Amino acid sequence: MIACKAVDVAWLVSDGTVLASAEVAANSGARRRGLIGRTCLDGAMVIDPCRWIHTVGMKFAIDVAYLDETGTVVKTSSMPRNRIAAPVWSARSVIEAEAGAFERWGLHVGISVEVRP
């Protein structure tokens, strides 16, 4: 079992406001692994490139935001464990966070999000 890691490698920023710290899954191995086996997530995980996700094998429900090539959120959803989402063809990347986080952060469809190191 992999414990929760608080690795602040980037920040999610919208209109100059920091929403959360983020881990960036930049290589194919990290993108494939995602949050599988983790017991929690402090902040968010950014997967780029990515158009669809699943929660098979995950230990907690997540919020998912799909961003287009400009960083605009085109869709959000909450996903329970062990589900497979349909692809979002207009998406370029995905932000994942523990369920309920997006409401706390004010992250919703239509806002622009930057990933800053």
N, C-alpha and C positions, 0 to 999 in steps of 0.2 A: 504494500500500500504506500502511495506517495502522499506525504503530508502537504499541508498548505504552504505555499512559498510566497513570500512577500518580496518579489523582485521588481523594483521600480526602474524599468529600463526606458520608459517613455511616459508621457502624460497625454490624456485625452483633454483637448481644449475646444471650447465652443464660444465664439464671440468674446474671446479674451478671458473666459472663466474656466478654471481647471475643474473638470468633471471628476476625474479619477486617475490613479496611476494605472499603468498598463504594461503587460508583458506582450512582446511582439513575437509571433511565431513566423519567423522570416524564412526558414529553410523547409524543405519538403518533409523531413522527419518530424519537426516540431508541428507543422500544419497537420500531418496525419494523426499525431498523438493528441494534440489539442488538450482538452481537460480530462481525458480518460484516465481513470485511476486516482484522480485527485479527490480529496475530501472537502475542499473549499477553494475559494479564490478571493484574494484580497485585491480589489480593483477590478481590472478587466483584462481580457486577452484579445489581441488583434490578430486576425488571420488574413494575410494578404499574399497572393490573390485567393479569393474564395467566393463562391456563389451559392453554396448549399452546405448544410451541416447536419449532423445527427447527434443524438445523445445516448446512443447505444453504449452500454458499459460505464456510463457516468454515474456518480454517486449523489448528484444533486440536480435540481431543476435550474434552468438558466433563462435569462433574457438574451435575445439576439437582435442586433441591429445590422441591417444590410446597407452598405454605403456604395454610392456610385463612384465613378472615376474622379469626381470633384470633391468627394468627402461628404456629400449630402446624404442624409439618412432617407432611404427610399422605402424601407419596410422595417417594422419591429414585430417581434413575437415573443411569447413566453413558451418555453418548451419543457414539458416534464421529462423525466428520465426515459430512456429506451424508446425514443421516437426518431423518425427520419423526416426531415423537412423537404419540401419541394424546392428545386432550384429557383433562385431569383436572378433571371438572366440579365437584368440591368445592373446588378451588383458587381463591384470590383473587390470589395473586402467586407469582412464581418467583424463585429465587436461582440464578444460574449462576456456576460457577467452573471453573478448569482441572481436568481429570481428576485425581483423587487428592487434591484439596484437602479434600473432606468427611471423608475418613478421618483426615487430619492434624488437622482441627478438632474431630472428634467430632460432626459434624452428622449426625443420623439421624432416622428417622421417630419421631414422638412428642414431640420436644423443641419448646419454644417459642423463637422467634427474634424479637427486636425490631430494627428499623432505627432507629438513633439518629443524629441529625445531629451 
